[in-house]
Amino acid sequence: MMQWNKKGLIYNPDGKSNWAKHTVITPTPFLLNDDVIRIYAGFRDDAGVSRIGYIDVNQGNPSEVLGVSLNPVLDIGPDGCFDDNGVILGDLVRNGDEIYMYYVGFQLVKKVKFLAYSGLAISKDNGESFCRFQKNPVMDRTDNAVYIRAIHTVLKDNGIWKVWYSVGNGWEMINGAPYPQYDIRYTESKDGIHFEDSVGTHCIGVRDNEYRIGRPRVRKTSFGYEMRYTFDTLDKQYTTGYAESVDGMNWIRKDDKTGIKRSESGWDCEMVCYPVVLDTKDATYMFYSGNGMGRTGVGYAELER
């Protein structure tokens, strides 16, 4: 079993910025160059609306923060658009000289808690700024994905863009509050822009007392693929899991192999969520959010060699 050594908290907003008052949600590390890891993430304002910014850290020592974005690299969309009430990270992919950012946009509607679909923004300046590819989603609502269709991993593999995403079709009432129900699917694209309006291949669903499982983060391995995800239970145990696959479509859950648990106290004593693994020249790191779905910030662990 992989063993991860926790290194601690990296960053949590200090409340001084109007657009980034608190929270680091769905942190997504990206190798900016040989020396810098840029952690793109959602930062929330006082109203809980997320905008995407970044934290630059030392590749050899991610505890060392080199800089933080002063402004969002991706702000919320225009009023009435699918992303007018918040954006969080899906994934980042280099495509030639450009960086494709897949993000999840949130919109408030009257009769359900929210809608969430996937957008695309593109950077032409190595990740300093991003412009929306289009104002509408690249992965929108379908008959089999009514409330949520959220991209979280995109891998370019021999000319095929392989995509793992979450699909939501219902709501679970817990203590009088609605929570989204969703599971994990797979699809492909020829160009990373156009996606079929189909249900996709079902990968992992809920079991036992779970009601949602999502934020699939997939990477290739010697045996095929591994996935880390976050799931929630009816008694509100929001935590991370792990699965393996030979082909990327048929998965076996092995949650006992996550190699990381909640701490006894501190910033990640209640939650370890949204984990993403990054290989660098010096080490393999796992970046993740802490308590309150990242309300206490982002930290990391290092794989024991």
C-alpha positions as CSV (number, residue, x, y, z in Angstrom):
1,M,0.0,0.0,0.0
2,M,1.2,3.5,-0.8
3,Q,2.1,5.5,2.3
4,W,1.8,9.2,2.3
5,N,3.7,11.4,4.8
6,K,1.7,14.5,5.7
7,K,3.7,17.7,5.4
8,G,1.1,20.1,6.7
9,L,-0.9,23.2,5.6
10,I,0.4,25.2,2.7
11,Y,-2.0,28.1,2.5
12,N,-5.3,29.5,3.6
13,P,-6.6,33.0,2.6
14,D,-6.1,35.6,5.2
15,G,-9.5,37.3,4.6
16,K,-7.9,40.6,3.2
17,S,-9.0,40.1,-0.4
18,N,-12.6,40.7,-1.3
19,W,-12.8,37.9,-3.9
20,A,-10.7,35.4,-1.8
21,K,-11.9,35.7,1.8
22,H,-11.6,32.0,2.6
23,T,-11.4,28.4,1.4
24,V,-9.2,26.6,-1.1
25,I,-11.5,24.2,-3.0
26,T,-10.6,21.6,-5.6
27,P,-6.8,22.5,-5.5
28,T,-5.2,21.4,-8.8
29,P,-1.4,21.4,-9.0
30,F,0.2,22.2,-12.3
31,L,4.0,22.1,-13.2
32,L,4.6,25.7,-14.4
33,N,8.3,24.9,-14.9
34,D,11.0,22.8,-13.3
35,D,11.1,24.9,-10.2
36,V,7.5,26.0,-9.6
37,I,4.2,24.2,-8.9
38,R,1.2,26.4,-9.5
39,I,-1.8,25.3,-7.5
40,Y,-4.9,26.5,-9.2
41,A,-8.0,26.5,-6.9
42,G,-11.3,28.1,-6.1
43,F,-11.2,30.9,-3.5
44,R,-14.5,32.0,-1.9
45,D,-15.9,35.5,-1.1
46,D,-18.1,36.4,1.9
47,A,-21.1,35.1,0.0
48,G,-19.5,31.7,-0.7
49,V,-19.0,32.4,-4.4
50,S,-15.8,30.9,-5.8
51,R,-13.4,32.4,-8.3
52,I,-10.2,30.7,-9.6
53,G,-6.8,31.9,-8.5
54,Y,-3.5,30.3,-7.8
55,I,-0.7,29.7,-5.2
56,D,2.9,29.3,-6.5
57,V,5.0,26.9,-4.4
58,N,8.6,25.6,-4.5
59,Q,8.7,22.4,-6.5
60,G,11.4,21.0,-4.1
61,N,9.6,22.1,-1.0
62,P,5.8,22.9,-1.5
63,S,5.6,24.3,2.0
64,E,7.4,27.4,0.6
65,V,4.9,29.7,-0.9
66,L,6.4,31.8,-3.7
67,G,3.4,33.9,-4.6
68,V,-0.4,34.2,-4.6
69,S,-2.6,35.6,-7.4
70,L,-3.7,39.1,-6.6
71,N,-6.7,38.8,-8.9
72,P,-8.7,35.8,-10.3
73,V,-7.4,34.2,-13.4
74,L,-11.0,33.2,-14.1
75,D,-13.8,35.2,-12.7
76,I,-17.5,34.4,-12.6
77,G,-19.5,34.6,-15.8
78,P,-22.0,37.2,-17.0
79,D,-25.4,37.4,-15.2
80,G,-27.7,34.7,-16.5
81,C,-24.9,32.4,-17.8
82,F,-24.2,28.9,-16.4
83,D,-21.2,30.1,-14.4
84,D,-22.6,33.4,-12.9
85,N,-22.5,32.1,-9.3
86,G,-19.1,30.5,-9.0
87,V,-16.3,28.6,-10.8
88,I,-14.1,25.8,-9.4
89,L,-11.3,23.8,-11.0
90,G,-11.8,20.7,-13.1
91,D,-8.4,20.1,-14.8
92,L,-5.6,21.7,-16.7
93,V,-4.0,20.3,-19.8
94,R,-1.2,21.6,-22.0
95,N,-2.2,21.7,-25.7
96,G,0.7,23.0,-27.8
97,D,1.6,26.5,-26.6
98,E,-1.8,26.8,-24.8
99,I,-3.2,25.6,-21.5
100,Y,-6.7,24.3,-21.4
101,M,-8.5,24.9,-18.2
102,Y,-11.7,22.8,-17.6
103,Y,-13.8,24.3,-14.9
104,V,-17.2,23.8,-13.3
105,G,-19.6,26.7,-13.4
106,F,-22.4,27.1,-10.9
107,Q,-25.8,28.8,-11.4
108,L,-28.5,29.4,-8.9
109,V,-32.1,28.5,-9.9
110,K,-35.4,28.8,-8.1
111,K,-36.5,25.2,-7.5
112,V,-33.3,23.3,-6.8
113,K,-30.1,24.3,-5.0
114,F,-27.9,24.9,-8.1
115,L,-27.0,23.7,-11.5
116,A,-23.3,22.8,-12.4
117,Y,-21.9,22.2,-15.9
118,S,-18.4,22.3,-17.5
119,G,-16.7,25.2,-19.2
120,L,-13.4,25.7,-21.0
121,A,-11.0,28.6,-20.7
122,I,-7.7,28.9,-22.5
123,S,-4.4,30.5,-21.6
124,K,-1.9,31.8,-24.1
125,D,0.5,33.2,-21.6
126,N,1.6,30.1,-19.7
127,G,-1.2,30.2,-17.1
128,E,-1.1,33.9,-16.1
129,S,-4.6,34.6,-17.5
130,F,-7.4,32.6,-19.1
131,C,-10.1,33.6,-21.6
132,R,-13.3,31.6,-21.9
133,F,-13.5,29.5,-25.1
134,Q,-17.3,30.2,-25.2
135,K,-19.9,31.6,-22.9
136,N,-21.9,28.3,-22.8
137,P,-20.7,25.0,-21.4
138,V,-18.6,22.6,-23.4
139,M,-20.3,19.8,-21.4
140,D,-23.9,20.8,-20.8
141,R,-27.1,19.3,-19.4
142,T,-28.4,16.2,-21.1
143,D,-31.4,13.9,-20.5
144,N,-29.2,11.6,-18.4
145,A,-27.4,14.4,-16.6
146,V,-30.0,16.9,-15.5
147,Y,-28.4,18.9,-12.7
148,I,-24.6,18.2,-12.8
149,R,-22.2,17.4,-15.6
150,A,-18.8,18.3,-14.2
151,I,-15.4,17.5,-15.8
152,H,-12.6,16.7,-13.3
153,T,-9.9,14.8,-15.2
154,V,-8.8,15.1,-18.8
155,L,-5.9,13.0,-20.2
156,K,-4.5,13.3,-23.7
157,D,-3.6,9.8,-24.7
158,N,-2.5,8.8,-28.3
159,G,-4.7,11.5,-29.9
160,I,-7.7,10.8,-27.7
161,W,-8.9,13.1,-24.9
162,K,-10.0,10.8,-22.1
163,V,-12.4,12.5,-19.7
164,W,-13.7,11.5,-16.2
165,Y,-16.6,13.5,-14.9
166,S,-19.4,13.6,-12.4
167,V,-23.1,13.3,-13.3
168,G,-25.9,14.5,-10.9
169,N,-29.6,13.6,-11.3
170,G,-31.1,14.0,-7.9
171,W,-31.0,15.5,-4.4
172,E,-30.7,14.0,-0.9
173,M,-32.5,15.7,2.0
174,I,-30.3,15.5,5.1
175,N,-31.5,17.4,8.2
176,G,-33.8,19.4,6.1
177,A,-31.1,20.6,3.6
178,P,-30.7,19.4,0.0
179,Y,-27.4,17.8,-1.1
180,P,-26.6,16.8,-4.7
181,Q,-26.5,13.1,-5.6
182,Y,-23.9,12.2,-8.2
183,D,-21.7,9.4,-9.5
184,I,-18.6,9.1,-11.8
185,R,-18.6,8.6,-15.6
186,Y,-16.2,8.4,-18.5
187,T,-16.3,9.7,-22.1
188,E,-13.9,10.7,-24.9
189,S,-13.3,13.6,-27.2
190,K,-11.3,14.0,-30.4
191,D,-10.3,17.6,-29.7
192,G,-10.9,18.3,-26.0
193,I,-13.7,20.7,-27.0
194,H,-16.6,18.7,-28.3
195,F,-18.2,16.0,-26.2
196,E,-21.0,13.6,-27.1
197,D,-24.4,14.3,-25.5
198,S,-24.6,10.8,-24.1
199,V,-24.7,9.3,-20.6
200,G,-21.1,8.2,-20.9
201,T,-19.7,5.0,-19.4
202,H,-20.6,4.4,-15.8
203,C,-17.4,4.0,-13.7
204,I,-18.2,4.2,-10.0
205,G,-21.4,4.7,-8.1
206,V,-22.4,5.0,-4.5
207,R,-22.7,2.1,-2.1
208,D,-23.8,1.3,1.5
209,N,-24.9,4.6,3.1
210,E,-23.2,6.9,0.5
211,Y,-25.3,9.3,-1.6
212,R,-22.6,11.1,-3.7
213,I,-19.2,10.2,-5.1
214,G,-17.3,12.6,-7.4
215,R,-14.3,14.8,-8.1
216,P,-12.6,11.9,-9.9
217,R,-8.8,12.5,-10.3
218,V,-7.2,9.9,-12.6
219,R,-3.6,9.2,-13.6
220,K,-1.9,6.5,-15.6
221,T,0.1,3.8,-13.9
222,S,2.1,0.7,-14.8
223,F,-1.1,-1.4,-14.4
224,G,-3.5,1.0,-16.1
225,Y,-5.1,3.8,-14.2
226,E,-5.7,4.9,-10.6
227,M,-8.4,7.2,-9.4
228,R,-8.8,9.3,-6.3
229,Y,-12.2,10.7,-5.5
230,T,-14.3,12.2,-2.7
231,F,-17.5,10.8,-1.4
232,D,-20.1,11.6,1.3
233,T,-22.4,9.5,3.5
234,L,-25.8,10.1,5.0
235,D,-24.1,10.7,8.4
236,K,-21.9,13.3,6.7
237,Q,-18.6,11.6,6.6
238,Y,-17.0,13.5,3.7
239,T,-13.8,11.8,2.7
240,T,-11.5,10.5,0.0
241,G,-11.4,7.1,-1.7
242,Y,-9.2,5.2,-4.2
243,A,-9.9,2.8,-7.1
244,E,-7.9,1.0,-9.8
245,S,-8.6,0.1,-13.4
246,V,-6.9,-1.7,-16.3
247,D,-8.8,0.2,-19.1
248,G,-10.0,3.4,-17.3
249,M,-13.7,2.4,-17.6
250,N,-14.1,-0.7,-15.3
251,W,-13.0,0.2,-11.8
252,I,-12.4,-1.7,-8.5
253,R,-12.8,0.4,-5.4
254,K,-9.9,-0.1,-2.9
255,D,-10.6,2.6,-0.4
256,D,-8.4,1.0,2.2
257,K,-5.4,1.9,-0.1
258,T,-5.8,5.6,0.0
259,G,-2.7,5.8,2.3
260,I,-3.9,9.0,4.0
261,K,-6.4,9.7,6.8
262,R,-7.7,12.6,8.8
263,S,-5.4,14.0,11.5
264,E,-6.2,13.8,15.2
265,S,-6.4,17.6,15.4
266,G,-5.8,20.6,13.3
267,W,-6.7,21.9,9.8
268,D,-7.5,18.4,8.4
269,C,-8.9,16.6,11.4
270,E,-12.5,16.5,10.0
271,M,-11.8,16.2,6.2
272,V,-9.2,15.1,3.7
273,C,-10.9,15.9,0.4
274,Y,-10.2,16.6,-3.3
275,P,-6.8,14.9,-3.4
276,V,-4.7,15.3,-6.5
277,V,-1.3,13.5,-7.1
278,L,1.5,15.2,-8.9
279,D,4.8,13.6,-10.0
280,T,7.8,15.9,-10.1
281,K,11.6,15.4,-10.7
282,D,12.2,15.2,-7.0
283,A,9.1,13.6,-5.5
284,T,5.5,12.6,-5.8
285,Y,3.1,14.8,-3.9
286,M,-0.6,14.7,-3.0
287,F,-2.3,18.1,-2.6
288,Y,-5.7,18.2,-0.9
289,S,-8.3,20.4,0.9
290,G,-9.0,20.3,4.6
291,N,-12.0,20.8,6.9
292,G,-15.2,22.4,5.6
293,M,-14.4,21.4,2.0
294,G,-11.3,23.5,2.1
295,R,-12.4,26.2,4.5
296,T,-9.2,25.6,6.4
297,G,-7.0,25.7,3.3
298,V,-4.8,23.4,1.2
299,G,-2.0,21.1,2.3
300,Y,0.1,18.3,1.0
301,A,1.7,14.9,1.6
302,E,4.7,13.3,0.1
303,L,4.8,9.7,-1.1
304,E,7.2,7.6,0.9
305,R,9.9,6.2,-1.4
